[in-house]
Amino acid sequence: MKDNYTTRRDFVKNTSIIAGGLMTAPLLGRSNFFSGADNVIKVALVGCGGRGTGAAMQALLTKQNVKLVAMADAFRDRLDSCYNQLNADDLTEATGVKGNIKNRIDVPEERKFVGFDAYKKAIPLADVVILTTPPGFRPIHFEEAINMNKHVFMEKPVATDPVGIKKVLETAEQAKAKKLNVVVGLQRHFQNSYRELYKRKDLIGDITSAQAWWDNDGVWVNKRKYNQTEMEYQMRNWYYFVWLCGDHICEQHIHNIDVINWFKGGHPVKAQGMGGRQVRKGKDHGEIFDHHYVEFQYADGSVLNSQCRHIPGTMSKVDELLCGTKGKIQCGAANIVDMKGKVLFQYDTKAENNPYQTEHDELFAAIAKGQYKFSDAEMSASSTMTAILGRMVTYSGQVIEWEQAINSGLDLHPKVYDWNAMPPVVPNEDGYYPIATPGVTKYV
Ligand SMILES: NC(=O)c1ccc[n+]([C@@H]2O[C@H](COP(=O)([O-])OP(=O)(O)OC[C@H]3O[C@@H](n4cnc5c(N)ncnc54)[C@H](O)[C@@H]3O)[C@@H](O)[C@H]2O)c1
């Protein structure tokens, strides 16, 4: 499955697994081990879109005895399209791997679930749950999976508002207490070049500033169809609604912000910034901005200048740079240089892996061995919250502290999930949605 998202380098297939940066691995108790008497690790997929299809393929391509046993999606057509892609005769084009995974798919009609409650029916049937819906649903789906004692692979971001972040943090504690493995699709943590740079980060001394970019043309639009309810329309065109997507600073730029938090070893303490929408102004562009620029400040006074833009015809750049007292880490170039530009370390990109596959290789290997190795939810919640803080400052135009933001009680979600229920934001009589105005919009 080709992901919608541009990456900086073409990944070459490499199955080597690097243990650096992983937790030590205590063995799991019986209740955490996968339940299949025949040693089959059963998987349920919740959110059968582009990424869900890719993640399911990657799970089924691992060396373990994995079977997809249940699928859940809000929409039947999305579920069917995913099911058909997974059952393709040949996956070469989608995955680079010859052959197919048909014998690993066991999802009869009675284990295909559709609608807002579909996740509740699919999750109990599995040992491992893949959560790949739009991020607005992640907190409730993650909570359900951990309540049901399942290991989890979930995509980033892990929420769209601070109330969702708090739920994810509480659930992360539960997952730890139950020793349930949780991997989050911030795949740079599973990418060989980033892991090698991270191991050598002390070569640049103390990190004093950083830059992060996700600048490109933007993503798909699903136009309104005449017979849709407002809820169905927003669910189909989810990228453009903050309760579902979080805005593109949260949805995509999180990858770059997360790298800086990872190398800094924590999240910023405050932020200020600016943003708006200059080009993406149509009725089908919902309420999100097309550019954000944020200055995040960490507790030690160091600053991250972060920018993301979705405007066709402008410079494309997806990258991170960290500057220290002795040199720089240039993630895109996969190298570390001193103050004069002399290369101190250059990663050999021939050894680069496909981190999307490695995430699943490592997760399923741990589960099969009965190991507890991954607890990514907390770190991912922190990076998601950093992106949400960025959005709060660009929408409001104010300086906002981390504690204010996370404790703001901002909850963007509807009280009821139903096709006829009103979503939290609705268009005016001309079909346009309210847009945040810095200086006027309050951050809560
Ligand atoms: N790590 C990466 O590089 C990467 C790449 C692509 C996408 N993603 C992430 O994956 C997630 C999904 O993105 P996508 O591109 O696959 O979107 P998509 O629209 O292709 O798929 C989302 C699917 O979820 C379904 N869905 C929506 N609400 C649901 C609900 N309440 N219950 C069940 N199903 C529901 C939709 O109908 C759709 O089929 C996003 O969080 C995105 O950020 C990550």
The ligand as an SDF file (V2000), in Angstrom:
LIG
                    3D

 44 48  0  0  0  0  0  0  0  0999 V2000
    2.1220    7.3950    9.7470 N   0  0  0  0  0  0  0  0  0  0  0  0
    1.8680    7.8370    8.5430 C   0  0  0  0  0  0  0  0  0  0  0  0
    2.7540    8.1960    7.7790 O   0  0  0  0  0  0  0  0  0  0  0  0
    0.4570    7.9280    8.0950 C   0  0  0  0  0  0  0  0  0  0  0  0
    0.1710    7.9010    6.7310 C   0  0  0  0  0  0  0  0  0  0  0  0
   -1.1780    7.9930    6.3550 C   0  0  0  0  0  0  0  0  0  0  0  0
   -2.1620    8.1290    7.3130 C   0  0  0  0  0  0  0  0  0  0  0  0
   -1.8260    8.1360    8.6240 N   0  0  0  0  0  0  0  0  0  0  0  0
   -2.8720    8.2980    9.6570 C   0  0  0  0  0  0  0  0  0  0  0  0
   -3.8390    7.2720    9.5420 O   0  0  0  0  0  0  0  0  0  0  0  0
   -5.1200    7.7640    9.9000 C   0  0  0  0  0  0  0  0  0  0  0  0
   -6.1100    7.4690    8.7650 C   0  0  0  0  0  0  0  0  0  0  0  0
   -5.6760    8.1450    7.6020 O   0  0  0  0  0  0  0  0  0  0  0  0
   -6.0590    7.6100    6.1410 P   0  0  0  0  0  0  0  0  0  0  0  0
   -5.1900    8.3410    5.1990 O   0  0  0  0  0  0  0  0  0  0  0  0
   -6.0570    6.1200    6.1430 O   0  0  0  0  0  0  0  0  0  0  0  0
   -7.5570    8.1310    6.0150 O   0  0  0  0  0  0  0  0  0  0  0  0
   -8.7450    7.4340    5.1930 P   0  0  0  0  0  0  0  0  0  0  0  0
   -9.8350    8.4170    5.0740 O   0  0  0  0  0  0  0  0  0  0  0  0
   -8.2050    6.8050    3.9590 O   0  0  0  0  0  0  0  0  0  0  0  0
   -9.1980    6.2600    6.1680 O   0  0  0  0  0  0  0  0  0  0  0  0
   -9.8860    6.4570    7.3730 C   0  0  0  0  0  0  0  0  0  0  0  0
  -10.9400    5.3540    7.4630 C   0  0  0  0  0  0  0  0  0  0  0  0
  -11.5430    5.3830    8.7540 O   0  0  0  0  0  0  0  0  0  0  0  0
  -12.9550    5.2270    8.5740 C   0  0  0  0  0  0  0  0  0  0  0  0
  -13.6410    5.7710    9.7460 N   0  0  0  0  0  0  0  0  0  0  0  0
  -13.9140    7.0710   10.0350 C   0  0  0  0  0  0  0  0  0  0  0  0
  -14.4940    7.1700   11.2330 N   0  0  0  0  0  0  0  0  0  0  0  0
  -14.6230    5.9070   11.7090 C   0  0  0  0  0  0  0  0  0  0  0  0
  -15.1680    5.3640   12.9000 C   0  0  0  0  0  0  0  0  0  0  0  0
  -15.6760    6.1410   13.8730 N   0  0  0  0  0  0  0  0  0  0  0  0
  -15.1510    4.0210   13.0690 N   0  0  0  0  0  0  0  0  0  0  0  0
  -14.6280    3.2150   12.1040 C   0  0  0  0  0  0  0  0  0  0  0  0
  -14.1030    3.6930   10.9460 N   0  0  0  0  0  0  0  0  0  0  0  0
  -14.0910    5.0200   10.7590 C   0  0  0  0  0  0  0  0  0  0  0  0
  -13.2430    5.9410    7.2830 C   0  0  0  0  0  0  0  0  0  0  0  0
  -14.4780    5.6040    6.7320 O   0  0  0  0  0  0  0  0  0  0  0  0
  -12.0590    5.5250    6.4320 C   0  0  0  0  0  0  0  0  0  0  0  0
  -12.2870    4.3080    5.7750 O   0  0  0  0  0  0  0  0  0  0  0  0
   -4.9380    9.2480   10.2070 C   0  0  0  0  0  0  0  0  0  0  0  0
   -4.7810    9.4250   11.5790 O   0  0  0  0  0  0  0  0  0  0  0  0
   -3.6390    9.5990    9.5090 C   0  0  0  0  0  0  0  0  0  0  0  0
   -2.9230   10.6550   10.1150 O   0  0  0  0  0  0  0  0  0  0  0  0
   -0.5520    8.0320    9.0240 C   0  0  0  0  0  0  0  0  0  0  0  0
  1  2  1  0
  2  3  2  0
  2  4  1  0
  4  5  1  0
  4 44  2  0
  5  6  2  0
  6  7  1  0
  7  8  2  0
  8  9  1  0
  8 44  1  0
  9 10  1  0
  9 42  1  0
 10 11  1  0
 11 12  1  0
 11 40  1  0
 12 13  1  0
 13 14  1  0
 14 15  2  0
 14 16  1  0
 14 17  1  0
 17 18  1  0
 18 19  2  0
 18 20  1  0
 18 21  1  0
 21 22  1  0
 22 23  1  0
 23 24  1  0
 23 38  1  0
 24 25  1  0
 25 26  1  0
 25 36  1  0
 26 27  1  0
 26 35  1  0
 27 28  2  0
 28 29  1  0
 29 30  1  0
 29 35  2  0
 30 31  1  0
 30 32  2  0
 32 33  1  0
 33 34  2  0
 34 35  1  0
 36 37  1  0
 36 38  1  0
 38 39  1  0
 40 41  1  0
 40 42  1  0
 42 43  1  0
M  CHG  2   8   1  16  -1
M  END
$$$$
